[in-house]
Amino acid sequence: MADSSMGTLGRARSLLVDSSVYDSRMAETSKDQQAFLGLTPEDAADLLPLPQLQTRVVLVGDACNNEQLVKALEAVRVMEVLVVKIKGAEPGSEGEKLIKSIVNMDIHTPCLKTDDVREFGDGENAEFESVFVLTDFTSPDYSYLYKKDNRIIGPPVLLHCAAREEPLPFSSRPLFCTAMLNLALCFTGFRRKEEVVNLVSLVHHMGGTIRKDFSAKVTHLIAHSTHGEKYRLAVCMGTPILTPQWIHQAWERRNEVNFSAGDEDFRTEFKVPPFQDCVLSFLGFSPEEKANMEERTLKHGGRYLEAGDEKCTHMVVEENSIKELPFAPSKRLYVVKQEWFWGSIQMDARAGESMYFYEKPESPVMKKAVSLLSLTTPNSTRKRRRLRDTLAQLGRETEISPFPPRKRQSAEHSLSMGSLLDISNTPDTAKLGDHSKPSKSSTPAPLKQSARWQVSKELYQTESNYVGILATVLQLFKYPLEKEGQVGGPILAPEEVKTIFGSIPEIYEVHTRIKADLEELVMDWSEDKSVGDIILKYSKDLIKAYPPFVNFFEMSKETIVRCEKQKPRFHAFLKINQSKPECGRQTLVELLIRPVQRLPSVALLLNDIKKHTTDDNPDKAMLERAIESLREVMTHINEDKRKTEGQKQIFDVVYEVDGCPANLLSSHRSLVHRVETIALGDKPCDRGEHVTLFLFNDCLEVARKRHKVISTFKSPQGQARPPAPLKHITLMPLSQIRRVLDLQDTEDCRSAFALVVHPPTEQENLLFSFQLTSEDPGKSAWLRTLCRHIANTLCKANAEDLIQCTDPDSVQVSTKDMRAP
């Protein structure tokens, strides 16, 4: 029997009500209002006689015993969806506003409990529209209510609406939770209809929708394989491609009110791996590279077999080492270049094979001959004759001749800037795109030029190569990593991209201008032209651009190595781009080291130009000033680098020591040394504690090993920083250390020393005694270093006066008699 003793739990204000409420209010509207809404008397007459319905919530079975649901009903607002097409009620119109004012009214929301749904679930009640709350969508009660077309919701829906003070949603299907609300799913690759039907039901129960055809409105593609048009479209549009397990796992968490299946952290685990359903083989790779690719194949959902196995679906070929396949591949086998393999990992999805098919390399003449063989036009006789001539020419060109080919007469004397010797052994950068304007080098230079011009030409050529390398770094690496809408999401975080490339764009900009000026100078050469003036012109720009990159180059290199190990997509990205001709088979780290080497190389070339410049040439003095300016830039870089490294070391101490004072960070402070010790006395910490001493040029940080890690530090990138292993004890200025005691070694105690300290807050001296735990550095070297910096702080000439050798037993006496020297 139903329990109706609860009666009406409260009044709820409805935003949109069902048709009965709407019709009852329409009956009270005036004829003027009906005319304003565009209703004819016949339309109004058709609407008025409809009966009025009231909504009630029925808790079924176990839901009756859930007090949380009962309390939630006190706050929930019931909403019935009604879509009524009325002339003049377009969105934003006065008619729509009037309708909203008409339907806003208070309604009673009765709540009932029952163990027998047949009392209310026959669907024939003319007074109430019942909403049934069930905890189990596989129970007989659910089947009965579903067959009777009743409205069914799960407890999470009720709790969700109550927590957000929202009305109950109207759904034509049973709705257990809102885990997939606003998600539109599409399926591909399934062969069993029963499996799809089950998945579709679960999606509907969680508030999601299903679309048969793939379009931009689809938010997630559920794929059983990596084949098919839908999969290709999803890859192109960047739509998440997930396994069916995602739906099942989301259903397992259906009772979590705040859970959303669309959260990236949750769905990432269920991505369809790029090599699912693929059996790969590898041809032409070194054993190390092959082992690496096979390992990554397994990691990304595929399998591998030896080349030639009939079960293979793909054969990945190293196109630079394989000139001809060892066997004729079957029609079902995809023979692709290695770029397909790394591209799939980078996109985190299987790339289309058609763009990466392996083709046997052929000479241009042979390609022309093959194309002529296929011609079947009416005038094919003339073309066959041309074919014979072409083949004959091909035969003559491939004959081995005892004489080298004769050069054209103009080739010995003409100068083309694009064909100059690559002094810096850098790759050809002509294929980078339109990053430089057309060269003026097509104009032949004079026949015999001076040695000064030859070195200046070399300076220009190396500068041109250097600018090409910087353009390669930017266009092949930096810009793609910064590009928005990357397939599979960003490969690297913005902070990582900034750390890797630093001020490369600024360096590229200033050297592009230097290259343009040098090109103009070389092409319109005269001995009185000034090379040094060009370098002096940009010396200030060089000072601004280089230190930020050179100082943090080691950090840039470490970031590349770390990300390549931890992020497979970045490793694949590097593999793809580093194999391109523009890189000349050089790694990104090898390309990025060029700015570190460039300025010393320029200084050497300027020195060489100066040697070939006469004393009466005005450029002699300009070259000397230019060389000096480069030295200043490099000195500035080295000084900044030392400061930067010192500051980085201080930051490391701050992160390593929990509770470290903020005033430790200072521009004039540098870390000198650190030693690991054990406390021998009861100050500054308990006897036997592991203590680390950080010696700075003006102070001493004392920290002990932490007994228990409490929490972790979150970096701005969202990655957990390891907990600080040390706890701050004290930070003392070196001026407070009155004496350093070198304790003589005994059988029980070796490498011991003590510090006599007089803090300003204490009336008497304090004694801190320690024992070194390692032989590096030795005690003597450590005490000399410590005393030297104490003496520098106190402006004393002789640091040895601060050291006092003593017996360990004598340290136990009071420190009152220990006076400062």
Secondary structure, DSSP 8 states (H G I E B T S, - for coil): --B-TT-EEEEEE-SS--HHHHHHHHTTS-HHHHHHHT--HHHHHHHTTS---EEEEEEEGGGGG-HHHHHHHHH-EE--------TT--TTSHHHHHHHHHH--EEEEEEEEES-GGGTTTS--SSEEEEEE-S-TTSHHHHHHHHTT-EEE-HHHHHHHHHHT-EE---SS-B---TTTT-EEEEES---HHHHHHHHHHHHHTT-EE-SS--TT--EEEESSS-SHHHHHHHHHT--EE-THHHHHHHHTTT-TT--TT-HHHHGGGB--TTTT-EEEEES--HHHHHHHHHHHHHTT-EE--TT-TT-SEEEE-TTT-SS-SS---TT-EEEEHHHHHHHHHHTS---GGGGB------HHHHHHHHHHT---TTHHHHHHHHHHHHHHHHHHHS--SS-----GGGGT---GGGS--TT-----GGG-SSS---STTS---SS--HHHHHHHHHHHHHHHHHHHHHHIIIIIIHHHH-SS-TTS-SS-HHHHHHHHTTHHHHHHHHHHHHHHHHHHHHT--TT--SHHHHHHTHHHHHHHHHHHHTTHHHHHHHHHHHHHH-HHHHHHHHHHHTSGGGTT--HHHHHTHHHHHHHHHHHHHHHHHHTS-TTSTHHHHHHHHHHHHHHHHHHHHHHHHHHHHHHHHHHHHHHEET--GGG--TT--EEEEEEEEE-SSSSS-TT-EEEEEEESSEEEEEEE-SS----EE-TTS-EE----EEEEEEEEGGGEEEEEEE---SS--SEEEEEE--TT-SS-EEEEEEESSSSS-HHHHHHHHHHHHHHHHT-S-GGGGEEEE-GGGGGS-STT----
